[in-house]
Amino acid sequence: MSAANLSAKTIVNYIQVVRLVIASAVDEEGQEIYPRKWNHDFIQLPVVCKKKQHRPTVTESDLADILSRTSERKYVVLFALLAATGLRIGEALE
């Protein structure tokens, strides 16, 4: 995955999916069929550095600019809600 230039976080996310799929295999009594103790060093799982993560943020002045440019009141409320609560757009529209 590193050779494909995937980021460390992407690799960790993919491995997490594999771990969850393997852990979801249970017998009729709910016991794991394939119990695993994962060795991250052995599989050379990269360490995710939060400082290198792309975490876009909106400043107060950015938000004020966005809200002032929005013409429909319902979108102003939606954008303010998203910014204030940290909701994702899909969560807000459910």
C-alpha positions as CSV (number, residue, x, y, z in Angstrom):
1,M,0.0,0.0,0.0
2,S,2.9,2.3,0.7
3,A,4.2,1.6,-2.8
4,A,0.9,2.9,-4.2
5,N,1.5,6.2,-2.3
6,L,-1.4,5.7,0.1
7,S,-1.2,7.9,3.2
8,A,-0.6,6.4,6.6
9,K,-4.1,7.1,7.7
10,T,-5.6,5.4,4.6
11,I,-3.5,2.3,5.2
12,V,-4.5,2.2,8.9
13,N,-8.2,2.6,7.9
14,Y,-8.0,-0.3,5.4
15,I,-6.3,-2.5,8.0
16,Q,-9.0,-1.6,10.5
17,V,-11.7,-2.8,8.0
18,V,-9.9,-6.2,7.7
19,R,-9.6,-6.5,11.4
20,L,-13.3,-5.8,11.9
21,V,-14.3,-8.3,9.2
22,I,-12.1,-11.0,10.8
23,A,-13.5,-10.2,14.2
24,S,-17.0,-10.4,13.0
25,A,-16.7,-14.1,12.1
26,V,-18.3,-15.7,15.2
27,D,-19.8,-19.1,15.9
28,E,-23.3,-19.8,17.0
29,E,-22.4,-19.0,20.6
30,G,-20.9,-15.6,19.7
31,Q,-17.3,-16.6,20.1
32,E,-14.7,-15.4,17.6
33,I,-13.8,-18.1,15.1
34,Y,-10.5,-16.5,14.2
35,P,-9.2,-14.7,17.3
36,R,-6.1,-12.6,16.5
37,K,-3.5,-10.6,18.3
38,W,-2.3,-8.1,15.8
39,N,1.4,-7.2,15.7
40,H,1.6,-3.8,14.0
41,D,5.3,-3.7,13.9
42,F,5.5,-7.1,12.1
43,I,3.0,-6.0,9.4
44,Q,4.8,-2.6,9.2
45,L,1.7,-0.6,9.9
46,P,2.6,3.0,9.6
47,V,2.2,5.4,12.5
48,V,-0.3,8.2,11.8
49,C,1.1,11.6,12.6
50,K,-1.8,14.0,13.4
51,K,0.3,17.0,12.4
52,K,0.6,15.7,8.9
53,Q,-3.1,15.0,8.6
54,H,-5.2,17.3,6.3
55,R,-7.8,18.5,8.7
56,P,-9.6,21.4,7.1
57,T,-11.0,24.0,9.5
58,V,-13.1,27.1,9.1
59,T,-12.2,30.2,11.0
60,E,-14.8,32.5,12.5
61,S,-14.1,35.1,9.7
62,D,-14.4,32.3,7.0
63,L,-17.8,31.3,8.4
64,A,-19.0,34.9,8.5
65,D,-17.9,35.3,4.9
66,I,-19.7,32.1,3.9
67,L,-22.9,33.1,5.7
68,S,-22.9,36.6,4.2
69,R,-22.6,35.2,0.7
70,T,-25.4,32.7,1.1
71,S,-28.6,34.0,-0.3
72,E,-31.2,31.5,1.1
73,R,-32.0,31.7,4.8
74,K,-32.4,27.9,5.1
75,Y,-28.8,27.4,3.9
76,V,-27.5,30.0,6.3
77,V,-29.1,28.1,9.2
78,L,-27.7,24.8,7.8
79,F,-24.2,26.1,7.4
80,A,-24.2,27.7,10.9
81,L,-25.5,24.4,12.4
82,L,-22.7,22.4,10.7
83,A,-20.0,24.8,11.9
84,A,-21.4,25.0,15.4
85,T,-21.9,21.3,16.0
86,G,-19.3,19.6,13.9
87,L,-22.0,17.5,12.1
88,R,-21.3,16.1,8.7
89,I,-23.7,17.2,6.0
90,G,-25.2,13.7,5.7
91,E,-25.9,13.6,9.4
92,A,-27.6,17.0,9.4
93,L,-29.8,16.1,6.4
94,E,-31.1,12.8,7.8
